[in-house]
Amino acid sequence: MQLFDIIPSDFFKPLTGINRREYIDIITLIWQRCKRSPIYGESKTMVLDWLEEYFAGLHQKIPFDPDDLSDFRGEEPASQSPRFYAAMFLRRLKDTGWLEEREGSYEEEALIVVNHRIVPIIRAFHDIVSPQMITYKGKLFKVYKLLQSISEEESPYETILREVSGDLDELNASLRQLAASIGTYMDELTRGKTPEEILNLFDSYEEKIVVGAYHRFKTNDNLFYYRSELMEQLELCRTECLEALIQDFALVEQVSDEDANLAIGQLVFKLEEDLREMGEIMKVIDERHILYRTRAVQRA
């Protein structure tokens, strides 16, 4: 299946036109107020009130995107009140698949809900603007504690091995993001500063950013200590825990014992590779920190 088999072909059009900033503001506003709702939604009147308040707060005339004028035969409508803009932008987001309108229950008005299929896209937008800081040490400790109890768990695949796989994926993805972003972050941090300011900056940078973010994670009481312990626990998955893992995998994934045996072997190997990769990413992070700090001082 491909992305546009799930979302409309014009899904991204609101974010590419002249009103893209207003659309992203509205999407963010609705998401922030509906993300804790059981169905990601609120009454249509309430949503229109939110958008009317948003447009009233802009204190400016909104230009019309040609696609927004499709119902008006290309001519600007006479009414251009905040409520009108609210209704027009809401309609456009429904037409392009961002929002859905659903009938309310008995004697209740219609609901506007965020399309549940595109929630990961909205979350990704939020993470770009406000990236989440992963607590590397806490994530690794969780993996360590989970694997310690695998021989006593009744459902060792569903509650432990699958959980561990997701945590290691997230942890390594976060470390890769850190490695990839060091250059950009360092450029933004040092742009326009004098050599003295940069040297003073790196004193606090080392203490607050480097040590706080990942240095403790790789010291003796963290990554390298845990890694040998984790490898030992994973080896148990090939021996005394194997039968229980096969039975649980076959039950959860609805496959034969033979297929479950093969899948468990592949998963354990993947987890071992994840741990080895973690060490390699840490080496790259160290090298890039040294490289970009040196370049920043040379530029200044």
C-alpha positions, -999 to +999 in steps of 0.1 A: +000+000+000+012+035-009+006+068+010-019+081-015-039+049-013-047+061+023-049+099+020-065+121-008-042+131-037-046+168-028-039+162+009-009+185+010-024+214-011-035+235+019+002+235+030+016+246-004-007+276-012-006+312-001-024+305+031-001+276+042+009+294+075-028+299+084-036+262+076-007+249+097-017+272+126-053+258+124-042+222+122-020+227+152-047+245+171-073+218+165-048+190+173-037+206+206-073+210+217-085+176+205-056+153+210-069+141+244-104+136+232-114+099+228-121+104+191-098+134+184-127+157+180-152+184+192-185+198+182-186+217+149-198+249+166-169+247+191-143+242+163-158+271+143-156+293+175-119+284+179-111+293+142-132+325+144-112+336+174-080+327+156-088+348+125-101+377+146-068+377+164-049+381+132-063+416+126-056+414+088-073+406+056-066+370+044-057+365+007-078+340-011-062+309-025-077+299-059-086+265-046-106+281-017-126+301-042-138+271-062-173+274-047-175+311-056-166+308-093-133+325-088-147+357-074-140+369-039-172+367-018-186+398-002-185+385+033-150+383+048-157+381+085-136+359+108-166+335+110-166+333+072-129+325+071-134+299+098-160+281+078-141+283+045-108+270+060-126+243+079-143+231+047-110+230+028-094+209+055-124+185+054-122+183+016-085+175+016-087+148+042-072+165+073-106+166+092-138+146+091-174+156+099-194+130+118-230+129+129-234+135+166-254+111+188-291+116+194-300+153+197-263+163+195-248+184+167-222+172+142-186+166+153-154+177+136-127+151+142-090+148+131-086+120+106-071+093+127-051+080+098-030+112+096-023+116+133+013+104+129+018+131+103+006+159+126+028+145+154+057+145+131+051+182+123+051+189+160+083+170+166+101+190+138+091+223+155+095+211+191+117+180+191+114+156+220+145+149+241+149+112+246+162+102+280+188+078+267+198+064+301+162+058+312+153+041+279+183+017+282+176+010+318+140+000+309+154-025+283+178-039+308+151-044+335+127-060+310+152-085+297+163-094+333+128-108+339+123-126+306+128-161+321+099-155+346+074-139+322+044-159+310+042-139+277+079-133+270+075-123+234+045-099+236+054-082+269+092-082+267+110-090+234+086-070+212+087-041+237+125-042+238+127-042+200+106-010+199+126+007+226+160+000+209+146+012+176+135+045+192+168+048+211+190+043+181+168+066+159+172+093+185+209+089+187+211+090+148+191+122+149+216+136+174+245+126+153+229+141+121+219+174+138+252+183+155+265+204+126+233+224+122+229+229+159+265+240+163+262+265+134+230+281+149+246+282+183+278+300+173+267+322+143+278+358+148+297+352+181+333+363+188+360+337+196+358+346+233+320+341+233+323+308+216+349+295+240+327+306+270+298+290+253+315+256+249+324+256+286+286+255+294+278+235+263+300+206+274+285+206+309+248+211+301+243+196+266+270+170+260+272+155+295+234+159+302+223+145+269+245+115+263+278+114+281+264+097+312+246+073+289+279+058+277+299+057+309+308+026+327+275+024+347+254+027+316+259+016+280+291-005+282+281-021+315+246-029+304+256-041+269+274-072+282+245-080+306+220-075+277+239-098+254+238-125+281+200-121+285+195-122+247+215-155+246+189-170+270+164-163+243+182-189+222+183-215+250+162-218+281+136-192+271+133-203+234+103-227+238+082-201+257+091-175+232+080-197+203+047-206+219+039-169+227+050-157+193+029-183+175-001-173+196+003-136+192+012-135+155-009-165+145+018-184+128+031-220+130+058-230+156+083-235+128+078-199+115+078-186+151+111-203+158+127-187+127+112-153+136+125-154+172+160-162+159+158-132+135+145-109+162+172-119+187+199-113+161+183-079+152+184-069+189+221-079+192+229-058+161+209-029+176+232-029+207+264-031+185+251-003+163+244+018+194+281+018+203+291+027+167+266+057+167+282+069+200+316+069+184+303+090+155+287+115+179+320+119+197+339+125+165+313+150+151+313+170+183+351+174+181+349+182+144+322+209+146+335+225+178+369+229+161+353+243+129+332+268+149+363+282+166+382+283+133+354+302+117+353+328+145 
